[in-house]
Amino acid sequence: MKIRALPAILLLALGALSCSVNYDNVYETEGTVPELMLDDAVFKRVKDSKVSSEIQSKRLEEFKDSGKVLAQDIQFTTKNDDGKVNAFGKAGLMKADTKGEIYEFYEGIHIEAPERGIKIDGESLKWNGKTEQLVGEKDKSLSIQKDGITLRGQGFSASAVSESFNFSSNVSGDYVDKEGEEEKSEEKEDGEAKK
């Protein structure tokens, strides 16, 4: 199963951010004090007079000269050149190192790319913009849905370079036959079994 440009979509959405928030020593640097704090922030990236991405956050904090950013309760949307939404998602917390191009997401992650039919739900994800890798923690569960297939597992990793993903352990999955589902719906409506 292949995924195309999902990590790039995430990076595009996050590229609009230059601010963040600190929670319980998420950053382990001495004397870290936010230079900028924003509540109920909304950032929009505009391209050719059209909004190409939008990020909302309950609270953002940016840390002076470090490139470190924290964001609480974020939601994002990205759009293609025609103005159609090509990805949207949310997370309870985002931690970013904009200089190192590392973006980490925690707490109730949900990402959808409707044009590609992909949905991702998980507890934690990390995007490395330099290596174009998207990874989950080894002991944290994540699920990905595409084309009627749902896979769950731990140790998720995806590469934008090879356009593939895998799980390292505890993998399980389901396949839903769309035609079979439609037949079941029709049977219930008619009250008769179809052959």
C-alpha positions, 0 to 999 in steps of 0.5 A: 500500500502506498501513500503519496505526499501525505507527509508533504501535505503535513509539512505544508500545513505546518510550514505556515506556523512560526509560533508555539506553546510550552507544557510540562517541560516538553522542551528540556532546555534550561531557562526556556521562556516563550518569547511570544504567546498567542491564544486562539491563534489562526494562521493562513497561508495565501498563494495567488490570492487564495488561502492554501492552508490554515492552522488554528491553535488554542495556544501557541508559544515561540521560544527566542532564537531556538526555532522551538514551537509548541501548539495546543489543540491544533487544527489544520486544513490545506487546499489544492490550486483549485481551492479544494481541501486536500488534507485536514487534521487535528492534534492535542499538542504539537512540538516543533523544531523549525530549524531542524525541520522536526514536527511532533504531534501528540494526543488525539491525532487525526489526519485525513487526505480526502483526495487520496482516501487516507485517514490516520489516527494515532497517539503520536507522530513525528515528521522529519522534513530533512529525511522526509520520514513520518514515524510513530513511537514503537510502543504507541498504536496508530491506524491508517485507512485506505480503500476499504483497508484499515491497518493498526499497529505499533512502530509506524513509519512512512517514507515520502521518498519511497511512498510506502509505510510499515508497522514494526509490531502488533499489526492487525487489520480489516478489509471492507468490501464496498460492494458487499456493504452496499448489498447488505444495505439493500437487503435491509431496505428491501427486507429480502436477501439478494442473490 
